[in-house]
Amino acid sequence: MSKRGRGGSSGAKFRISLGLPMGAVINCAENTGAKNLYIISVKGIKGRLNRLPAAGMGDMVMATVKKGKPELRKKVHPVVVIRQQK
């Protein structure tokens, strides 16, 4: 079992590569008005010295809106990652 806990959620999560490190800019897939999201932290990561926290599909991250509606920008939002390339 990995050290990244499941946080009490039910069901099995397969091991996938964590392709979105902290600082990644991702596209927003919903119609709230946000276009680009900037990942600032990943929930549930304990960490290791000099290793960037990274997220994969199904992980919750905290992100800010870089391009989108002005009322969404300059705030921190909880985001769930639903897509990644690898």
C-alpha positions in Angstrom: 0.0 0.0 0.0 1.3 3.4 -0.8 2.0 6.1 1.8 -0.6 8.4 0.2 -3.7 7.6 2.2 -7.1 7.4 0.6 -8.6 9.8 3.1 -11.5 7.6 4.2 -13.1 7.3 0.7 -14.4 3.9 -0.4 -13.3 1.9 -3.4 -10.0 1.1 -4.9 -7.8 3.6 -6.6 -5.3 2.3 -9.1 -1.7 3.5 -9.1 -1.2 6.1 -11.8 1.7 8.4 -12.4 1.4 11.7 -10.8 1.7 14.0 -13.8 0.8 17.4 -12.3 3.4 18.8 -10.0 2.9 21.9 -7.9 3.1 25.0 -10.1 1.5 23.3 -13.1 -1.1 25.3 -15.1 -4.1 23.2 -16.2 -7.2 23.8 -18.2 -10.5 24.1 -16.3 -13.1 21.5 -17.6 -16.2 23.1 -16.2 -18.3 26.1 -17.2 -17.8 28.3 -14.1 -15.8 30.9 -16.1 -12.3 29.8 -15.1 -10.0 29.0 -18.0 -6.6 28.3 -16.6 -5.8 27.0 -13.1 -2.5 27.2 -11.3 -1.8 24.4 -8.8 -0.4 25.7 -5.5 -0.7 22.7 -3.3 -1.9 19.0 -3.2 -4.1 17.7 -0.4 -2.9 14.6 1.4 0.8 14.7 0.4 3.2 14.3 3.3 6.3 15.0 1.2 10.0 14.3 0.9 12.9 16.7 1.0 13.3 18.5 -2.4 10.4 16.6 -4.0 7.6 18.7 -5.4 4.1 17.6 -4.4 2.3 16.2 -7.4 -1.3 15.2 -8.2 -3.0 12.7 -10.5 -6.5 11.9 -11.5 -9.0 12.0 -8.6 -6.7 14.1 -6.3 -7.8 17.3 -4.7 -5.6 20.2 -5.1 -5.7 23.9 -4.2 -5.5 26.2 -7.2 -5.9 29.8 -8.3 -7.5 31.0 -11.5 -4.9 32.6 -13.8 -7.3 33.3 -16.7 -11.1 33.7 -16.3 -13.8 35.7 -14.7 -12.5 38.5 -12.5 -14.5 37.4 -9.5 -12.8 34.0 -9.6 -9.3 35.3 -9.8 -7.0 36.1 -6.9 -8.7 33.5 -4.7 -7.7 30.0 -3.7 -10.2 27.3 -4.8 -10.4 23.5 -4.1 -10.1 21.6 -7.3 -10.4 17.9 -8.2 -8.2 16.7 -11.1 -10.2 14.7 -13.7 -7.7 14.6 -16.6 -4.0 14.3 -17.3 -1.8 13.4 -20.2 0.3 10.6 -18.7 
